[in-house]
Amino acid sequence: MNYLHTCDDPFSLDDLAARIRKSSNFRFDWRFYRCGESSPRSPEEVRNALDSIVASDVLHRFLRDSFEAVYHDKFVIEPVHEHCQIAVASDEFENILASAAGDHLGAYSPELRPAAAGEKQEIRELFGRVGDYCEFELVAGNVPGCSICKGYNSYLFTSWFYGVAWDWCLFASWPEHNLFWMGCLTDTD
């Protein structure tokens, strides 16, 4: 994988973050990265980028800085389990973010439902400000006989969320702009 380095946000996620965090007690944090030669274009390249983020304190510092020692007093980050996968998240990327922002996602939402087309379009327009992007998500492995794959949220690699399991790890990539984004999201269940 090309060398990643953190960068300033190329567009503001403040409004989206405020809506998500207000919605049913969600936590949401993210980081933008510049890529050395080109941004990840495939699930394999995103996995390599994630492995780099996990391995580097500088690259995953956004999680460390937002960690609150409510249940555990130590931030832990581990390598991503070998069976975990990166999946293309076409439409699901927008659905997760829009549903969280609209209070239709998570254990505490008053109405669980997918985001409406207009809500997803808002996310597309927000992330499309830089240009065309590719979307991905981290998913659990499903290898029969693997005790780690059988575990709840076995694909999550850190104690970021109060030392317990959290829910979504999303990625966006703008190949034409050498830009990459990672976002972590959970409700406080």
C-alpha positions as CSV (number, residue, x, y, z in Angstrom):
1,M,0.0,0.0,0.0
2,N,1.1,3.5,-0.7
3,Y,2.2,5.5,2.2
4,L,-0.7,7.2,4.0
5,H,-0.5,10.4,6.0
6,T,-3.2,12.3,7.8
7,C,-4.5,15.5,6.2
8,D,-7.0,18.2,6.9
9,D,-10.6,17.5,6.1
10,P,-11.2,18.5,2.4
11,F,-14.9,19.2,3.3
12,S,-16.7,19.6,6.6
13,L,-18.4,16.7,8.2
14,D,-19.3,18.8,11.3
15,D,-23.1,19.0,10.4
16,L,-23.3,15.3,9.7
17,A,-21.3,14.5,12.8
18,A,-23.6,16.7,15.0
19,R,-26.7,15.0,13.6
20,I,-25.3,11.5,14.1
21,R,-24.1,12.2,17.6
22,K,-27.4,13.8,18.6
23,S,-29.3,10.8,17.1
24,S,-29.9,8.1,19.7
25,N,-26.6,8.7,21.5
26,F,-24.2,7.7,18.6
27,R,-20.5,8.0,18.6
28,F,-18.8,8.9,15.3
29,D,-15.2,9.7,14.5
30,W,-13.2,9.8,11.3
31,R,-10.0,10.7,9.6
32,F,-9.0,11.7,6.1
33,Y,-5.7,10.6,4.6
34,R,-3.6,11.5,1.6
35,C,-2.1,8.6,-0.3
36,G,1.4,8.5,-1.8
37,E,0.7,7.4,-5.3
38,S,-3.0,6.6,-5.6
39,S,-6.0,5.9,-3.3
40,P,-7.2,2.4,-2.7
41,R,-9.5,1.2,-5.5
42,S,-10.2,-2.4,-4.5
43,P,-11.2,-4.2,-1.3
44,E,-7.7,-5.6,-1.1
45,E,-6.1,-2.2,-1.3
46,V,-8.5,-0.9,1.4
47,R,-7.5,-3.8,3.6
48,N,-3.8,-2.9,3.1
49,A,-4.7,0.8,4.0
50,L,-6.6,-0.4,7.1
51,D,-3.6,-2.6,8.2
52,S,-1.4,0.5,7.8
53,I,-3.8,2.6,9.9
54,V,-4.0,-0.1,12.6
55,A,-0.2,-0.5,12.7
56,S,0.6,3.3,13.0
57,D,-0.2,5.3,16.2
58,V,-0.1,8.4,14.1
59,L,-2.7,7.1,11.6
60,H,-5.1,5.8,14.3
61,R,-4.6,8.6,16.7
62,F,-8.1,10.0,16.0
63,L,-9.5,6.9,17.7
64,R,-7.1,7.2,20.6
65,D,-7.9,10.9,21.0
66,S,-11.6,10.3,21.1
67,F,-11.4,7.3,23.4
68,E,-13.2,7.7,26.7
69,A,-12.1,5.4,29.5
70,V,-15.6,4.7,30.9
71,Y,-15.5,1.0,31.2
72,H,-11.8,0.3,30.5
73,D,-8.9,2.6,31.2
74,K,-6.7,1.4,28.4
75,F,-6.9,2.0,24.6
76,V,-6.1,-1.2,22.8
77,I,-5.6,-1.7,19.1
78,E,-4.9,-5.0,17.5
79,P,-4.3,-6.3,14.0
80,V,-7.5,-7.0,12.1
81,H,-8.4,-10.7,12.2
82,E,-7.1,-12.5,9.1
83,H,-10.6,-13.7,8.0
84,C,-12.2,-10.2,8.2
85,Q,-12.9,-8.7,4.9
86,I,-13.4,-5.4,3.2
87,A,-16.6,-5.3,1.1
88,V,-17.8,-2.9,-1.5
89,A,-20.6,-0.9,0.3
90,S,-22.4,0.6,-2.7
91,D,-25.5,2.3,-1.3
92,E,-25.0,0.8,2.1
93,F,-22.3,3.4,2.9
94,E,-24.8,6.2,2.3
95,N,-27.6,4.2,4.0
96,I,-25.6,3.7,7.3
97,L,-24.5,7.4,7.5
98,A,-27.9,8.8,6.5
99,S,-29.8,6.4,8.8
100,A,-27.6,7.3,11.8
101,A,-28.0,11.1,11.0
102,G,-31.8,10.7,10.7
103,D,-32.2,8.6,13.9
104,H,-33.3,5.5,12.1
105,L,-30.4,3.3,13.0
106,G,-29.2,1.6,16.2
107,A,-30.7,0.1,19.3
108,Y,-32.1,3.4,20.7
109,S,-33.7,4.8,17.5
110,P,-37.4,5.4,17.8
111,E,-38.0,4.1,14.3
112,L,-35.6,1.6,12.7
113,R,-35.7,1.8,8.9
114,P,-33.4,2.3,5.9
115,A,-32.7,5.8,4.9
116,A,-35.0,7.4,2.3
117,A,-33.6,8.1,-1.1
118,G,-33.3,11.8,-0.4
119,E,-31.4,11.2,2.8
120,K,-28.9,9.0,1.0
121,Q,-28.6,11.6,-1.7
122,E,-27.5,14.1,0.9
123,I,-24.6,11.8,1.9
124,R,-23.7,11.3,-1.8
125,E,-23.6,15.0,-2.4
126,L,-21.5,15.6,0.8
127,F,-18.9,12.9,0.0
128,G,-19.1,13.8,-3.7
129,R,-17.8,17.4,-3.1
130,V,-14.3,16.1,-3.9
131,G,-15.4,14.0,-6.8
132,D,-16.4,10.4,-7.5
133,Y,-15.7,8.1,-4.6
134,C,-15.7,4.4,-3.9
135,E,-17.2,3.1,-0.7
136,F,-16.3,0.1,1.4
137,E,-17.0,-1.4,4.8
138,L,-15.3,-3.8,7.2
139,V,-17.2,-7.1,7.7
140,A,-16.6,-10.1,9.9
141,G,-15.0,-13.3,8.7
142,N,-17.1,-16.3,8.3
143,V,-14.8,-19.3,8.3
144,P,-16.3,-22.4,9.8
145,G,-14.5,-23.7,12.8
146,C,-12.7,-20.4,13.5
147,S,-13.4,-19.4,17.1
148,I,-12.6,-15.7,16.4
149,C,-15.1,-15.6,13.5
150,K,-17.8,-16.9,15.8
151,G,-17.3,-14.0,18.2
152,Y,-19.6,-11.0,18.3
153,N,-18.1,-8.1,16.2
154,S,-14.9,-10.1,15.8
155,Y,-13.8,-7.9,13.0
156,L,-13.3,-4.8,15.2
157,F,-9.8,-4.1,16.1
158,T,-9.8,-1.7,19.0
159,S,-11.3,-0.8,22.3
160,W,-12.2,2.6,20.9
161,F,-15.8,2.3,21.9
162,Y,-15.7,2.2,25.7
163,G,-13.7,-1.0,25.5
164,V,-16.7,-3.0,24.1
165,A,-17.9,-4.0,20.7
166,W,-18.8,-1.2,18.3
167,D,-20.8,-1.4,15.1
168,W,-19.5,0.0,11.8
169,C,-16.2,0.8,10.1
170,L,-16.6,2.6,6.8
171,F,-14.2,3.7,4.1
172,A,-14.3,6.1,1.2
173,S,-11.7,6.5,-1.5
174,W,-11.3,9.2,-4.1
175,P,-8.8,7.6,-6.6
176,E,-8.4,10.7,-8.7
177,H,-7.5,12.8,-5.8
178,N,-5.2,10.4,-3.7
179,L,-7.7,10.8,-0.8
180,F,-8.9,8.2,1.6
181,W,-11.3,8.3,4.5
182,M,-12.0,6.0,7.5
183,G,-15.1,6.5,9.7
184,C,-16.1,4.6,12.9
185,L,-19.7,4.6,14.1
186,T,-21.7,3.1,16.9
187,D,-24.6,3.7,19.2
188,T,-23.9,3.4,22.9
189,D,-25.7,0.1,23.6
